[in-house]
Amino acid sequence: MRVAMYYNNKDVRLEEMPIPQVGPGEVLVKVIASGICGSDVMEWYRIKTAPRVLGHEITGEIVQVGEGVERYHIGDRVFVSHHVPCNTCRYCLNGYHTVCETLHTTNYDPGGFAEYIRVPPLQVDRGIYVLPDEVSFEEGVFIEPLACVVRAQRLARLQVGQTVLVLGSGMSGLLHVALARTSGAARIIATDVNDYRLAAAQRFGADIVMHATEDVPARLRQVNEGRLADLVIICTGAYPAFMQALQSVERGGLVLFFAPTEPGVTVPVPVNDFWRNGITLMPSYGAAPVDLAVALELIRAHRIPVREMITHRLSLAETGLGFRLVAEAKESLKVIVEPQR
């Protein structure tokens, strides 16, 4: 079978690998659509394990089932979660599924930028979601990234009537904007350095957009009745955004660290000010099974306009182009690879 082998962001090669052999409790999925995630192009993060086949936002069709598999059948249209928790460790039992050691060590074989993937028994047991008729393969690609956003806003306890500031209007930022709109935020402000993405943020639910080089806290007070934001969501790894976030949160508010910085970066926090003003700092990584289920339902019910966020549909041979588009972060939003083309 053909795979897109990742060496670095500018070197993704079309190569051949054997189709994985399916054992007991496993299934083989023909990949129909595979999204390129912003984390796929975090080179400092990915290059440590190169060369490898990346891709974790996949939908496809089951073409083979191993011995003992009864819940799924050949022909099922599915989304497959690459990371699944054990559901029994102290972290899972306390609701912290995304720090579970099992979740961090599970994956499918070889990766989503391939014509076929082998789904191991643990993922077959708890990581396969059958797509409803109303959800297309390309819409299903959004289940995982939207689930990460669902979890983040669930932990942040976004409330009806809040002012939400989203720093960074790439794919994750746009999903945060759209979900906040659906969840009843009173006012949504989005920032970016790119006019194309600022226009997209307005299209998907932002009331106001600002260029990230502006004095964001000052502008925020101008457009928000003298107040800062109740919830600030950082969706870019750019260091200035982290500093803006700390300066843009209202008393009693929350700063959500959705994106990481590069390794070794330290962000200074005005502890006394935050202590006095009751400000919360919170990270959010990944998604739990409940978040995947919620994301699937949001897409099925057309509450989040994911199809309109797709800007590029590429063949497997064009995966390298897709990586460059996502890494450059200019005039692209969701880039989807279609391995069967």
RAGI-V664563 format. One record per pair of residues at least 4 apart in sequence whose ideal C-beta (glycine too) atoms are under 7 Angstrom apart, sorted by sequence separation. I is the first residue (numbers start at 1). J is the second residue. If there is no record, write none. Layout:
[[I J] [I J]]
//
This chain:
[[7 11] [22 26] [36 40] [42 46] [43 47] [46 50] [65 69] [72 76] [88 92] [89 93] [90 94] [101 105] [102 106] [110 114] [119 123] [121 125] [122 126] [123 127] [124 128] [131 135] [135 139] [136 140] [142 146] [143 147] [144 148] [145 149] [146 150] [147 151] [148 152] [149 153] [150 154] [151 155] [152 156] [158 162] [169 173] [171 175] [172 176] [173 177] [174 178] [175 179] [176 180] [177 181] [178 182] [179 183] [181 185] [194 198] [195 199] [196 200] [197 201] [198 202] [199 203] [200 204] [202 206] [210 214] [215 219] [216 220] [217 221] [218 222] [219 223] [220 224] [239 243] [240 244] [241 245] [242 246] [243 247] [244 248] [245 249] [249 253] [261 265] [270 274] [271 275] [272 276] [273 277] [287 291] [289 293] [290 294] [291 295] [292 296] [293 297] [294 298] [295 299] [296 300] [297 301] [305 309] [314 318] [318 322] [319 323] [320 324] [321 325] [322 326] [323 327] [324 328] [7 12] [22 27] [87 92] [91 96] [92 97] [98 103] [112 117] [119 124] [123 128] [135 140] [153 158] [168 173] [169 174] [180 185] [192 197] [201 206] [214 219] [221 226] [236 241] [269 274] [274 279] [287 292] [298 303] [299 304] [314 319] [6 12] [7 13] [22 28] [39 45] [40 46] [86 92] [97 103] [158 164] [192 198] [210 216] [221 227] [249 255] [298 304] [326 332] [5 12] [65 72] [85 92] [110 117] [166 173] [181 188] [202 209] [221 228] [234 241] [299 306] [314 321] [325 332] [4 12] [5 13] [20 28] [46 54] [65 73] [91 99] [92 100] [109 117] [180 188] [190 198] [201 209] [220 228] [234 242] [314 322] [65 74] [91 100] [108 117] [109 118] [119 128] [131 140] [192 201] [210 219] [220 229] [246 255] [326 335] [4 14] [5 15] [62 72] [64 74] [108 118] [166 176] [245 255] [312 322] [325 335] [62 73] [63 74] [89 100] [108 119] [166 177] [177 188] [190 201] [198 209] [217 228] [234 245] [2 14] [3 15] [62 74] [85 97] [89 101] [108 120] [269 281] [62 75] [177 190] [232 245] [312 325] [322 335] [2 16] [3 17] [40 54] [61 75] [62 76] [86 100] [129 143] [85 100] [108 123] [208 223] [322 337] [1 17] [61 77] [62 78] [86 102] [106 122] [164 180] [190 206] [232 248] [85 102] [106 123] [173 190] [188 205] [189 206] [232 249] [1 19] [60 78] [85 103] [188 206] [189 207] [193 211] [319 337] [37 56] [59 78] [84 103] [188 207] [189 208] [190 209] [191 210] [193 212] [229 248] [242 261] [37 57] [59 79] [83 103] [187 207] [192 212] [193 213] [228 248] [229 249] [230 250] [312 332] [34 55] [164 185] [169 190] [189 210] [191 212] [228 249] [229 250] [232 253] [311 332] [314 335] [316 337] [35 57] [58 80] [84 106] [158 180] [166 188] [169 191] [228 250] [231 253] [234 256] [237 259] [239 261] [311 333] [34 57] [83 106] [149 172] [161 184] [162 185] [163 186] [168 191] [169 192] [227 250] [230 253] [231 254] [232 255] [233 256] [234 257] [235 258] [236 259] [237 260] [246 269] [311 334] [312 335] [313 336] [314 337] [315 338] [316 339] [34 58] [83 107] [160 184] [162 186] [163 187] [164 188] [165 189] [166 190] [167 191] [168 192] [177 201] [181 205] [229 253] [232 256] [234 258] [235 259] [237 261] [246 270] [255 279] [309 333] [310 334] [311 335] [312 336] [314 338] [33 58] [82 107] [158 183] [161 186] [191 216] [228 253] [231 256] [233 258] [234 259] [237 262] [242 267] [257 282] [309 334] [313 338] [316 341] [33 59] [56 82] [82 108] [145 171] [149 175] [153 179] [174 200] [178 204] [239 265] [251 277] [252 278] [253 279] [254 280] [255 281] [256 282] [257 283] [258 284] [310 336] [315 341] [31 58] [32 59] [145 172] [149 176] [153 180] [158 185] [170 197] [174 201] [177 204] [178 205] [251 278] [32 60] [80 108] [169 197] [173 201] [177 205] [216 244] [220 248] [254 282] [256 284] [31 60] [32 61] [146 175] [150 179] [169 198] [177 206] [212 241] [30 60] [145 175] [149 179] [153 183] [174 204] [217 247] [249 279] [29 60] [30 61] [169 200] [189 220] [217 248] [9 41] [29 61] [169 201] [216 248] [29 62] [30 63] [9 43] [29 63] [189 223] [8 43] [27 62] [28 63] [28 64] [27 64] [187 224] [27 65] [84 122] [8 47] [27 66] [80 119] [84 123] [6 46] [26 66] [189 229] [25 66] [8 50] [22 64] [24 66] [27 69] [81 123] [84 126] [7 50] [23 66] [24 67] [25 68] [80 123] [84 127] [6 50] [7 51] [22 66] [24 68] [25 69] [6 51] [27 72] [5 51] [6 52] [81 127] [6 53] [80 127] [5 53] [6 54] [80 128] [4 53] [29 78] [3 53] [78 128] [79 129] [29 80] [78 129] [78 130] [79 131] [77 130] [78 131] [58 112] [76 130] [77 131] [57 112] [69 124] [165 220] [55 111] [56 112] [72 128] [53 110] [54 111] [55 112] [176 233] [53 111] [55 113] [52 111] [54 113] [58 117] [176 235] [53 113] [53 114] [79 140] [163 224] [173 235] [81 144] [172 235] [79 143] [163 227] [165 229] [164 229] [167 232] [170 235] [163 229] [167 233] [168 234] [170 236] [163 230] [164 231] [165 232] [166 233] [167 234] [168 235] [162 230] [167 235] [168 236] [162 231] [164 233] [166 235] [167 236] [59 131] [158 231] [168 241] [167 241] [156 231] [167 244] [34 112] [59 137] [167 245] [34 113] [31 112] [59 140] [59 141] [31 114] [165 248] [31 115] [57 141] [30 115] [31 116] [30 116] [31 117] [172 258] [29 116] [57 144] [28 116] [29 117] [56 144] [57 145] [20 109] [28 118] [29 119] [168 259] [26 118] [27 119] [17 110] [26 119] [26 120] [26 121] [20 116] [22 118] [25 121] [19 116] [27 124] [20 118] [26 124] [156 254] [25 124] [156 256] [204 305] [33 137] [152 256] [32 137] [33 138] [35 141] [152 258] [3 110] [34 141] [33 141] [37 145] [4 113] [3 113] [3 114] [1 114] [2 115] [1 115] [1 116] [182 303] [182 304] [179 304] [156 282] [178 304] [155 282] [178 305] [155 284] [38 170] [152 284] [38 171] [151 284] [200 333] [38 172] [196 330] [174 309] [194 329] [196 331] [151 287] [194 330] [150 287] [151 288] [154 291] [148 286] [148 287] [147 287] [151 291] [150 291] [144 287] [147 291] [150 294] [147 292] [150 295] [147 295] [143 292] [146 295] [143 295] [146 298] [143 296] [146 299] [143 299] [142 299] [146 304] [170 329] [174 333] [139 299] [171 333] [126 289] [129 292] [171 334] [135 299] [142 306] [135 300] [134 300] [129 296] [139 306] [132 300] [139 307] [138 307] [138 310] [98 285] [98 286] [98 287] [98 288] [97 288] [141 336] [138 336] [83 286] [85 288] [113 316] [113 319] [81 292] [44 262] [44 263] [113 337] [115 339] [114 339] [115 340] [113 339] [41 323] [41 326] [36 322] [41 327] [36 323] [38 326] [36 326] [35 334] [36 335] [35 336] [36 337] [14 316] [34 336] [14 317] [33 336] [34 337] [33 338] [34 339] [32 338] [12 319] [12 320] [31 339] [32 340] [30 340] [12 323] [4 316] [2 316] [9 323] [10 324] [4 319] [9 327]]
//
